[in-house]
Amino acid sequence: MATPVPQELVLEIKQLLIEALNLEDMTPDDIDAEQALFVDGLGLDSIDALELGLALQKKFGISLSAESENTKKHFASVNALAELVSSQRAPASA
């Protein structure tokens, strides 16, 4: 069972989206965490995906692979991105 994602992280990712993609006319409250990021929903495109991916890597130190099928799934919504960041930031318990 997945650990619930902290709301602070969801808010942080919404803010990162706004800053990285220059969505000046939006606030974090305008972005539904379940809303699709591409096509419908926010309507982001592949250039936005690259910029967002770089911003996520820089801010959270996570690794993303453009070739990975999972990457598309992770970019589905803010919540999906938050789950990815949360899982990669979680301390490794060995």
N, C-alpha and C positions, 0 to 999 in steps of 0.2 A: 504494500500500500504506500502510495506517495505521501511524503510529508507535505503538509500545507505550506504554501509559499507565503512568506511574510508580506503583508500589505505594503510595508515600507519599500520592499524590493520592487513590487508592482509599480508603485508611485515613481521610484527612481528610474525605472525603465521607460515609463511614460514621459518623464522629463527628458531623458536621454533622446528619445524619439523626436521630441519637439526641437531640442537643441541641434541634434545631428542633421536633421532634415529641414531645418529652418521653417518650421510650421508656426510662424510667429502669431498667427491669428487663432491658435489653439491653446487650450490649457489642459493639464492632466485630466481634469473633470470631463473634458470633451471626448476623451478617448475611452471607449468601452473595452475593458481588459479581455473580454471574450470576442470582441469584434475582429473580423478578418483584417489583416494588415494590407493585403494585396487585392487587386482587381476591385471587388465589391468592398465594403467596409471603408478603410482609409484610402484605398486606391493607390497604394505605393507601387513603384515599378522596380525593375531589376537594378537600376542605378541606386535607388533608395536602399535596396537590399544590401548592396555592396557597402554603401556608406554606413548603414546601420550595423552591419557585421563588423566593420572596422572599429566603430565607436564602442561596440560591446566588448571586443577583444581588448581595446585600449583601457576602458574603464574597469572591466571586471577580470581581465586576464584569462578569459576563457578561450578555448580553441574551437574553431569552426572549420568544416571542410565543405567547399563548394560542391564537391563530388558526392557527398554523403546524402543518401535518401532522407535521413533523419533531419538534415538541415532544413529542408522544405517544411517538415512538420514543426520544427522548433520556431519557424518564422510565421506560423499560422496566426498567432495572436500575441498580445502582451503577456497573457497568462502563460502561454507556451514558452515564450522567451524567459519569463521569470523562473519557470520550472527548470529550464536548461541552466541558467546562471546559478540557481540555488543548488542544483545537483553537482555542478562543477566546482562550486565554492565550498561545498560542505567538506568539513575536515575528514580526511580518509581514516576510517576506523579499521585497523587491520587486526 
